[in-house]
Amino acid sequence: MVQCTIQTPLGTVLATSDALGICSLDFENTVLEREENNVHLEQLKQELQEYFNGSRTTFTVALHPTGTPFQLRVWQCLCAIPYGHTISYSEEAKMLEHPSATRAVANANGKNPIPIVIPCHRVIAKDKSLGGYSGGLWRKELLLNLEKRR
């Protein structure tokens, strides 16, 4: 595992990768004693820069999140939500063919280890309110507004 910090409009993020892909992206103000990079972290830095400057709408960096089989399915479903669009937690549960599992889906979204790249910010409450976001609602709002402008 290797780690590096990346400066974004959302603050400093701590990215972790293994040989297979990006494992996590955490909103932290961590200063690493020793930063390391690999091909996945270098690609992530480039893709995040392009995303925030408006020239990228999809990520292609390899991902390697760890979670339960259900969480992995939920996170895969999140990647199918188009840039600039939002869905509700109940719509996401229906996409997963578990329409009564809205709470479980929302919980899995909250455990998404690679926010931004796995776009859990695109899921909002049924009443169109923002719902929750582990990185803070101000970050979710900023991401949604960024995508609306493009």
HUQUI-V501895 format. One record per helix or strand. SS is the DSSP state (H for helix, E for strand). FROM is the first residue (numbers start at 1). LEN is the number of residues. If there is no record, write none. Layout:
SS,FROM,LEN + SS,FROM,LEN
This chain:
E,2,7 + E,11,8 + E,21,7 + H,39,15 + E,63,1 + H,69,10 + E,87,2 + H,89,7 + H,102,9 + E,114,1 + H,120,3 + E,123,2 + H,137,13
